[in-house]
Amino acid sequence: APAPRPYSTLAQVMRGIPFPNSNIVFDTQTTDPGAKREPGEARSGGATADFGNVYGGWQAVENSALAVAETATLITVPGRLCENGRPAPVDREDYQQFAKQLADAGLAAYKAAQSKNLDAMVEVSGTVSDACAACHEVYRDKDTEKHRCIP
């Protein structure tokens, strides 16, 4: 098997995988992906609005939650760079802990999606949001050169 290596920057991974997939998890706070729709019924326009592909409904939410969890592995691949060209802090203990929190949050969202319970999705949305915010506060939002990874 080929050795893991990065093909994109940290920002590209984050924008391409957990951002759109976490939005699907978050949309279940207000949109029931399992609700039956009448033919021709208008969609609300949110990330979960269509669910029209072959993996739609709750299965799409489950898949999105797993994509969020899988991101934890991708963001810790050695050699990954930040958008500003600096090495991503993959060897830092706090960054590794943030990645673990992201994986745990994604797996919690997967379990909640399997239950098809909207209240569980509301609760787990906070878990996902908190996991993202913890890392962002240190590596994205903090305005110091020492910690800032993404410009």
Contacts in CASP RR format, 6 or more apart in sequence:
PFRMAT RR
TARGET T0000
AUTHOR 0000-0000-0000
METHOD contacts of the structure
MODEL  1
APAPRPYSTLAQVMRGIPFPNSNIVFDTQTTDPGAKREPGEARSGGATAD
FGNVYGGWQAVENSALAVAETATLITVPGRLCENGRPAPVDREDYQQFAK
QLADAGLAAYKAAQSKNLDAMVEVSGTVSDACAACHEVYRDKDTEKHRCI
P
4 77 0 8 1.000
4 78 0 8 1.000
5 77 0 8 1.000
5 79 0 8 1.000
6 77 0 8 1.000
6 79 0 8 1.000
6 80 0 8 1.000
6 81 0 8 1.000
9 80 0 8 1.000
9 81 0 8 1.000
9 82 0 8 1.000
9 83 0 8 1.000
9 85 0 8 1.000
10 75 0 8 1.000
10 80 0 8 1.000
10 81 0 8 1.000
10 82 0 8 1.000
10 83 0 8 1.000
10 88 0 8 1.000
10 149 0 8 1.000
10 150 0 8 1.000
11 82 0 8 1.000
11 83 0 8 1.000
11 150 0 8 1.000
12 83 0 8 1.000
13 71 0 8 1.000
13 74 0 8 1.000
13 75 0 8 1.000
13 80 0 8 1.000
14 71 0 8 1.000
14 75 0 8 1.000
14 150 0 8 1.000
17 67 0 8 1.000
17 68 0 8 1.000
17 70 0 8 1.000
17 71 0 8 1.000
17 74 0 8 1.000
18 67 0 8 1.000
18 68 0 8 1.000
18 71 0 8 1.000
18 102 0 8 1.000
18 132 0 8 1.000
20 47 0 8 1.000
20 64 0 8 1.000
21 63 0 8 1.000
21 64 0 8 1.000
21 65 0 8 1.000
21 67 0 8 1.000
21 68 0 8 1.000
22 64 0 8 1.000
22 68 0 8 1.000
22 128 0 8 1.000
22 129 0 8 1.000
22 132 0 8 1.000
23 46 0 8 1.000
23 47 0 8 1.000
24 47 0 8 1.000
24 48 0 8 1.000
24 60 0 8 1.000
24 61 0 8 1.000
24 64 0 8 1.000
25 61 0 8 1.000
25 64 0 8 1.000
25 65 0 8 1.000
25 68 0 8 1.000
25 106 0 8 1.000
25 109 0 8 1.000
25 113 0 8 1.000
25 121 0 8 1.000
25 124 0 8 1.000
25 125 0 8 1.000
25 128 0 8 1.000
26 47 0 8 1.000
26 125 0 8 1.000
26 128 0 8 1.000
26 129 0 8 1.000
27 46 0 8 1.000
27 47 0 8 1.000
27 48 0 8 1.000
27 49 0 8 1.000
28 48 0 8 1.000
28 61 0 8 1.000
28 113 0 8 1.000
28 118 0 8 1.000
28 121 0 8 1.000
28 122 0 8 1.000
28 125 0 8 1.000
29 118 0 8 1.000
29 121 0 8 1.000
29 122 0 8 1.000
29 125 0 8 1.000
31 44 0 8 1.000
31 46 0 8 1.000
31 48 0 8 1.000
31 49 0 8 1.000
32 118 0 8 1.000
33 48 0 8 1.000
33 51 0 8 1.000
33 56 0 8 1.000
33 57 0 8 1.000
33 58 0 8 1.000
33 60 0 8 1.000
33 61 0 8 1.000
34 51 0 8 1.000
34 57 0 8 1.000
34 58 0 8 1.000
34 116 0 8 1.000
37 43 0 8 1.000
43 49 0 8 1.000
43 50 0 8 1.000
48 57 0 8 1.000
48 60 0 8 1.000
48 61 0 8 1.000
51 57 0 8 1.000
51 60 0 8 1.000
53 60 0 8 1.000
55 63 0 8 1.000
58 113 0 8 1.000
58 114 0 8 1.000
58 116 0 8 1.000
61 109 0 8 1.000
61 113 0 8 1.000
61 121 0 8 1.000
62 110 0 8 1.000
62 113 0 8 1.000
62 114 0 8 1.000
64 109 0 8 1.000
64 113 0 8 1.000
65 106 0 8 1.000
65 107 0 8 1.000
65 109 0 8 1.000
65 110 0 8 1.000
65 112 0 8 1.000
65 113 0 8 1.000
66 106 0 8 1.000
66 107 0 8 1.000
66 110 0 8 1.000
68 102 0 8 1.000
68 105 0 8 1.000
68 106 0 8 1.000
68 109 0 8 1.000
68 128 0 8 1.000
69 102 0 8 1.000
69 103 0 8 1.000
69 104 0 8 1.000
69 105 0 8 1.000
69 106 0 8 1.000
69 107 0 8 1.000
69 109 0 8 1.000
69 110 0 8 1.000
71 102 0 8 1.000
71 103 0 8 1.000
72 99 0 8 1.000
72 100 0 8 1.000
72 102 0 8 1.000
72 103 0 8 1.000
73 99 0 8 1.000
73 103 0 8 1.000
75 88 0 8 1.000
75 90 0 8 1.000
75 99 0 8 1.000
75 102 0 8 1.000
76 90 0 8 1.000
76 95 0 8 1.000
76 96 0 8 1.000
76 99 0 8 1.000
77 90 0 8 1.000
78 90 0 8 1.000
78 91 0 8 1.000
79 87 0 8 1.000
79 88 0 8 1.000
79 90 0 8 1.000
80 87 0 8 1.000
80 88 0 8 1.000
80 90 0 8 1.000
81 87 0 8 1.000
81 88 0 8 1.000
82 88 0 8 1.000
82 149 0 8 1.000
82 150 0 8 1.000
83 149 0 8 1.000
83 150 0 8 1.000
83 151 0 8 1.000
84 148 0 8 1.000
84 149 0 8 1.000
84 150 0 8 1.000
84 151 0 8 1.000
86 149 0 8 1.000
88 95 0 8 1.000
88 149 0 8 1.000
89 95 0 8 1.000
89 139 0 8 1.000
89 149 0 8 1.000
90 96 0 8 1.000
94 138 0 8 1.000
95 135 0 8 1.000
95 138 0 8 1.000
95 139 0 8 1.000
98 131 0 8 1.000
98 134 0 8 1.000
98 135 0 8 1.000
98 138 0 8 1.000
98 139 0 8 1.000
99 135 0 8 1.000
101 130 0 8 1.000
101 131 0 8 1.000
101 134 0 8 1.000
101 135 0 8 1.000
102 131 0 8 1.000
102 132 0 8 1.000
102 135 0 8 1.000
104 131 0 8 1.000
105 124 0 8 1.000
105 127 0 8 1.000
105 128 0 8 1.000
105 130 0 8 1.000
105 131 0 8 1.000
105 132 0 8 1.000
106 128 0 8 1.000
106 131 0 8 1.000
108 124 0 8 1.000
108 127 0 8 1.000
108 128 0 8 1.000
109 121 0 8 1.000
109 124 0 8 1.000
109 125 0 8 1.000
109 127 0 8 1.000
109 128 0 8 1.000
111 124 0 8 1.000
112 120 0 8 1.000
112 121 0 8 1.000
112 123 0 8 1.000
112 124 0 8 1.000
113 121 0 8 1.000
138 147 0 8 1.000
139 147 0 8 1.000
139 148 0 8 1.000
139 149 0 8 1.000
139 150 0 8 1.000
140 148 0 8 1.000
140 149 0 8 1.000
140 150 0 8 1.000
142 148 0 8 1.000
END
